[in-house]
Amino acid sequence: MAFFPACVTYPSVLGEMYSAAFTAPAFNWLCSPACTELETIVLDWLAKAFDLPPAFLSTSASGGGGVIQGSASEAVVTCMVAARERYLHAKCDAEGLAPDSPEREDRIAYLRGRLIALSSDQAHSSTQKGALIAGTRYRSIPAKLSNDLALQAADLDSALAQCKAEGLEPFYITLTLGTTSTCAVDDFASLEPVLKAHPNLWVHVDAAYAGAALICPEYSSRYSSLLAIADSFNMNMHKWLLVNFDASCLFVQNRNHLTRALSISAAYYVNKHTDSGLVTDYRDWQIPLGRRFRALKIWFVMRSYGIEGMQNHIRRTVQIGQVFSDLVRSRSDLFELAAPPAFALTCFRVKPSALSLPSLSTEQQLDQEANSVTRQITDLITERGEVFITASTAAGKTFIRVVSGNPNAEEQYIRGAFDIIVRTTEEVLVGRKHNQANGHAS
């Protein structure tokens, strides 16, 4: 691993804390409040490095802060449960129902059955699974290829109106900064007025992979200010920012929504540190009660690489990704881009016009055949094991995904992978034409 000079100023007290900690008995160290303190400090470092709105800092007046989850899926479920409880109690408060009254309990029981979570159909499936776990309904909003698969204000407004017409209660939405399939970014700017008109709708921004790019000013200046509309924001250090699994960083603007929904007390949790009010109990910020000490590995990466080294990693891999997308464009006789290249990810497919099969007469038939050929190419390359690529489908189009986010990625490997893809594509196309000529099904 290459080491870069640390380019952030870190409190010297941490060095003293670590010096003392590593000479202490292991059990005392791991059970120490220093574990929690380090997590708070490290996530504030990250929030500042990503240029997140100040409300996400642990020192903010709104009571924000960050917590390390095991995965972005856990973050979604955690926020959805908090959103559910916030919505239900805010609704009952607005209706004047007294706390702990039978009427309030009955009203909450009724409303639970009407709650619905929303997302674009390009959002990660964890939102749908979160709704299953939280016991609410879920509805996806179709995104259009004409909008680069980004959720638009008109589509959200229409979905919210439809929910209201059906007597449903939208309480949560996942917006995405870098969708799983194509790294599309929902249109935050146009969505803002719609979301402000629905203040009880919890807005969670899933930036599991692409959020790492916010470490670079050229990305944070484009997106960070828009995150002010979010109640919560999540990104995975373990996907593109040099930390090993698991290190999923969740930031909230108001921690009280988490603790009110998830706090639990028992005699065996009592300790002087919590009772003093000086220590954050992160067990109340997550689904499981037990948790791992994940902050240390993030601390090591930040101290080893520094902000500049982390930025260099993102920029270098983005540049390699641009090399690959240029290679795809150079073979426009074979391939077409399925979505604009973004965040070092290129999505492309076999071009329908490259098939040249006389038996396929309509545009729809050519498109379906292009999907089939693209899938066959992906499976064949994966089976042979020279390189590993993945395929996905969006808006009815199947495509290959190639990303260069690995710290060991080099341009020579990208070019080699492209040569394999071209060779396999030509092989499959020749085989299909041969089968068609001999009257066999392709």
JOVENSUL-V785981 format. One record per residue. N is the residue number from 1. RES is the residue in three letters. SS is DSSP state (a for helix, b for strand, c for the rest). PSI is psi in whole degrees, 0 to 359 (* if undefined). NEAR is the number of other ideal C-beta (glycine too) atoms within 10 Angstrom. Layout:
N;RES;SS;PSI;NEAR
N;RES;SS;PSI;NEAR
This chain:
1;MET;c;132;8
2;ALA;c;141;9
3;PHE;c;137;10
4;PHE;c;153;15
5;PRO;c;140;9
6;ALA;c;130;15
7;CYS;c;19;13
8;VAL;c;148;13
9;THR;c;123;6
10;TYR;c;143;15
11;PRO;c;131;9
12;SER;a;337;8
13;VAL;a;332;9
14;LEU;a;320;17
15;GLY;a;319;11
16;GLU;a;321;10
17;MET;a;317;16
18;TYR;a;322;16
19;SER;a;317;9
20;ALA;a;322;12
21;ALA;a;318;18
22;PHE;c;350;9
23;THR;c;353;8
24;ALA;c;161;12
25;PRO;c;141;8
26;ALA;a;318;9
27;PHE;a;316;8
28;ASN;a;323;10
29;TRP;a;312;16
30;LEU;a;336;14
31;CYS;c;3;12
32;SER;c;149;17
33;PRO;a;344;15
34;ALA;a;330;20
35;CYS;a;314;19
36;THR;a;317;20
37;GLU;a;318;16
38;LEU;a;320;21
39;GLU;a;318;25
40;THR;a;314;19
41;ILE;a;314;18
42;VAL;a;319;25
43;LEU;a;331;22
44;ASP;a;321;20
45;TRP;a;311;17
46;LEU;a;317;23
47;ALA;a;320;24
48;LYS;a;320;14
49;ALA;a;325;18
50;PHE;c;355;24
51;ASP;c;40;18
52;LEU;c;156;27
53;PRO;c;143;20
54;PRO;a;337;15
55;ALA;a;340;20
56;PHE;a;357;27
57;LEU;c;151;20
58;SER;c;340;18
59;THR;c;4;10
60;SER;c;154;17
61;ALA;c;334;8
62;SER;c;350;15
63;GLY;c;37;15
64;GLY;c;195;24
65;GLY;b;174;26
66;GLY;b;158;26
67;VAL;b;145;27
68;ILE;b;119;26
69;GLN;b;172;27
70;GLY;c;328;19
71;SER;c;166;17
72;ALA;a;331;24
73;SER;a;318;20
74;GLU;a;320;19
75;ALA;a;319;30
76;VAL;a;312;32
77;VAL;a;316;21
78;THR;a;312;26
79;CYS;a;326;30
80;MET;a;321;28
81;VAL;a;317;21
82;ALA;a;319;27
83;ALA;a;318;27
84;ARG;a;311;23
85;GLU;a;321;18
86;ARG;a;315;21
87;TYR;a;313;21
88;LEU;a;315;20
89;HIS;a;327;16
90;ALA;a;321;13
91;LYS;a;315;18
92;CYS;a;323;19
93;ASP;a;317;12
94;ALA;a;332;9
95;GLU;c;2;10
96;GLY;c;23;8
97;LEU;c;129;18
98;ALA;c;143;10
99;PRO;c;142;8
100;ASP;c;13;7
101;SER;c;153;11
102;PRO;a;324;9
103;GLU;a;320;12
104;ARG;a;318;19
105;GLU;a;317;12
106;ASP;a;320;11
107;ARG;a;318;16
108;ILE;a;318;16
109;ALA;a;321;10
110;TYR;a;313;9
111;LEU;a;327;16
112;ARG;a;322;15
113;GLY;c;350;11
114;ARG;c;352;15
115;LEU;b;143;23
116;ILE;b;132;19
117;ALA;b;148;27
118;LEU;b;157;25
119;SER;b;168;29
120;SER;b;156;24
121;ASP;c;356;14
122;GLN;c;352;23
123;ALA;c;157;26
124;HIS;c;149;20
125;SER;c;350;12
126;SER;a;335;22
127;THR;a;317;24
128;GLN;a;318;16
129;LYS;a;323;15
130;GLY;a;320;27
131;ALA;a;323;23
132;LEU;a;315;12
133;ILE;a;320;14
134;ALA;a;350;24
135;GLY;c;34;11
136;THR;c;172;23
137;ARG;b;165;18
138;TYR;b;142;18
139;ARG;b;132;17
140;SER;b;146;18
141;ILE;b;120;20
142;PRO;c;134;12
143;ALA;c;151;26
144;LYS;c;144;12
145;LEU;a;327;13
146;SER;a;339;8
147;ASN;a;22;15
148;ASP;c;32;15
149;LEU;c;26;26
150;ALA;c;139;21
151;LEU;c;132;32
152;GLN;c;158;19
153;ALA;a;317;17
154;ALA;a;322;12
155;ASP;a;320;20
156;LEU;a;316;24
157;ASP;a;318;16
158;SER;a;318;12
159;ALA;a;319;22
160;LEU;a;320;21
161;ALA;a;321;10
162;GLN;a;318;13
163;CYS;a;315;17
164;LYS;a;319;12
165;ALA;a;331;8
166;GLU;c;4;11
167;GLY;c;21;7
168;LEU;c;163;18
169;GLU;b;93;19
170;PRO;b;126;23
171;PHE;b;348;26
172;TYR;b;144;31
173;ILE;b;138;29
174;THR;b;120;27
175;LEU;b;153;27
176;THR;b;130;26
177;LEU;b;88;27
178;GLY;c;78;24
179;THR;c;158;28
180;THR;c;316;21
181;SER;c;312;21
182;THR;c;1;28
183;CYS;c;32;26
184;ALA;c;151;26
185;VAL;b;123;22
186;ASP;c;152;30
187;ASP;c;79;20
188;PHE;a;319;23
189;ALA;a;315;11
190;SER;a;333;17
191;LEU;a;336;22
192;GLU;a;309;15
193;PRO;a;327;11
194;VAL;a;316;19
195;LEU;a;324;19
196;LYS;a;334;10
197;ALA;c;351;10
198;HIS;c;71;16
199;PRO;c;340;7
200;ASN;c;0;14
201;LEU;c;115;21
202;TRP;b;126;22
203;VAL;b;114;22
204;HIS;b;129;29
205;VAL;b;116;24
206;ASP;b;111;30
207;ALA;c;42;26
208;ALA;c;310;26
209;TYR;c;302;24
210;ALA;a;342;26
211;GLY;a;336;30
212;ALA;a;330;28
213;ALA;a;341;29
214;LEU;a;347;27
215;ILE;a;340;22
216;CYS;c;131;21
217;PRO;a;328;11
218;GLU;a;339;12
219;TYR;a;316;22
220;SER;a;326;17
221;SER;a;336;11
222;ARG;a;327;14
223;TYR;a;332;21
224;SER;a;317;16
225;SER;a;332;14
226;LEU;a;342;19
227;LEU;a;355;26
228;ALA;a;339;14
229;ILE;a;351;18
230;ALA;c;140;25
231;ASP;c;330;23
232;SER;b;154;28
233;PHE;b;136;29
234;ASN;b;139;28
235;MET;b;153;31
236;ASN;b;114;24
237;MET;a;329;25
238;HIS;a;359;22
239;LYS;a;320;20
240;TRP;a;7;26
241;LEU;c;39;27
242;LEU;c;8;21
243;VAL;c;139;22
244;ASN;c;157;10
245;PHE;c;138;13
246;ASP;c;139;16
247;ALA;c;77;24
248;SER;b;116;23
249;CYS;b;116;30
250;LEU;b;129;25
251;PHE;b;140;30
252;VAL;b;154;27
253;GLN;c;339;23
254;ASN;c;104;19
255;ARG;c;339;22
256;ASN;a;330;14
257;HIS;a;326;20
258;LEU;a;310;24
259;THR;a;326;16
260;ARG;a;328;14
261;ALA;a;330;20
262;LEU;a;355;17
263;SER;c;138;12
264;ILE;c;149;9
265;SER;c;146;10
266;ALA;c;157;7
267;ALA;a;325;5
268;TYR;a;357;6
269;TYR;a;349;12
270;VAL;c;130;9
271;ASN;c;157;12
272;LYS;a;332;9
273;HIS;a;315;13
274;THR;a;316;17
275;ASP;a;331;9
276;SER;a;342;9
277;GLY;c;7;7
278;LEU;c;352;11
279;VAL;c;138;17
280;THR;c;129;20
281;ASP;c;97;16
282;TYR;a;349;19
283;ARG;a;337;18
284;ASP;a;6;19
285;TRP;a;13;23
286;GLN;c;173;20
287;ILE;c;305;14
288;PRO;c;155;11
289;LEU;c;325;12
290;GLY;c;157;6
291;ARG;c;155;17
292;ARG;c;161;13
293;PHE;c;90;16
294;ARG;c;346;25
295;ALA;a;331;22
296;LEU;a;319;16
297;LYS;a;327;19
298;ILE;a;319;23
299;TRP;a;315;19
300;PHE;a;316;12
301;VAL;a;315;20
302;MET;a;322;24
303;ARG;a;328;15
304;SER;a;313;16
305;TYR;a;324;23
306;GLY;a;168;18
307;ILE;a;318;17
308;GLU;a;319;14
309;GLY;a;322;18
310;MET;a;320;24
311;GLN;a;318;20
312;ASN;a;321;15
313;HIS;a;312;21
314;ILE;a;312;22
315;ARG;a;320;16
316;ARG;a;315;16
317;THR;a;328;21
318;VAL;a;319;20
319;GLN;a;320;12
320;ILE;a;321;21
321;GLY;a;323;22
322;GLN;a;325;15
323;VAL;a;316;14
324;PHE;a;316;24
325;SER;a;326;20
326;ASP;a;324;12
327;LEU;a;319;20
328;VAL;a;315;22
329;ARG;a;328;14
330;SER;a;343;12
331;ARG;c;55;16
332;SER;c;350;12
333;ASP;c;337;8
334;LEU;c;322;18
335;PHE;b;159;24
336;GLU;b;148;18
337;LEU;b;134;17
338;ALA;c;341;23
339;ALA;c;159;23
340;PRO;c;133;14
341;PRO;c;139;21
342;ALA;b;142;20
343;PHE;c;44;23
344;ALA;c;7;28
345;LEU;b;133;25
346;THR;b;128;30
347;CYS;b;123;26
348;PHE;b;164;24
349;ARG;b;168;25
350;VAL;b;134;25
351;LYS;c;127;19
352;PRO;a;324;21
353;SER;a;346;12
354;ALA;a;350;18
355;LEU;c;319;21
356;SER;c;46;12
357;LEU;c;114;18
358;PRO;c;337;8
359;SER;c;347;10
360;LEU;c;110;18
361;SER;c;332;9
362;THR;c;159;8
363;GLU;a;321;9
364;GLN;a;318;11
365;GLN;a;318;14
366;LEU;a;319;18
367;ASP;a;317;17
368;GLN;a;321;15
369;GLU;a;322;18
370;ALA;a;321;22
371;ASN;a;314;19
372;SER;a;316;16
373;VAL;a;317;24
374;THR;a;318;24
375;ARG;a;319;17
376;GLN;a;319;19
377;ILE;a;315;23
378;THR;a;312;21
379;ASP;a;319;12
380;LEU;a;317;14
381;ILE;a;318;22
382;THR;a;319;14
383;GLU;a;323;8
384;ARG;a;337;10
385;GLY;c;10;7
386;GLU;c;316;13
387;VAL;c;163;17
388;PHE;c;123;8
389;ILE;c;161;16
390;THR;b;157;12
391;ALA;b;157;20
392;SER;b;174;16
393;THR;b;136;14
394;ALA;b;137;20
395;ALA;c;38;16
396;GLY;c;7;10
397;LYS;b;130;18
398;THR;b;138;20
399;PHE;b;162;26
400;ILE;b;141;23
401;ARG;b;127;19
402;VAL;b;125;22
403;VAL;b;144;21
404;SER;c;32;23
405;GLY;c;352;21
406;ASN;c;135;12
407;PRO;c;342;13
408;ASN;c;2;6
409;ALA;c;139;18
410;GLU;c;158;12
411;GLU;a;323;13
412;GLN;a;324;9
413;TYR;a;321;14
414;ILE;a;317;20
415;ARG;a;321;13
416;GLY;a;319;13
417;ALA;a;319;20
418;PHE;a;321;21
419;ASP;a;319;13
420;ILE;a;317;14
421;ILE;a;316;24
422;VAL;a;314;17
423;ARG;a;317;12
424;THR;a;321;18
425;THR;a;313;23
426;GLU;a;322;13
427;GLU;a;314;12
428;VAL;a;318;19
429;LEU;a;319;19
430;VAL;a;317;10
431;GLY;a;320;14
432;ARG;a;318;19
433;LYS;a;322;15
434;HIS;a;317;11
435;ASN;a;319;13
436;GLN;a;318;17
437;ALA;a;330;10
438;ASN;c;9;7
439;GLY;c;18;7
440;HIS;c;152;9
441;ALA;c;140;5
442;SER;c;*;17
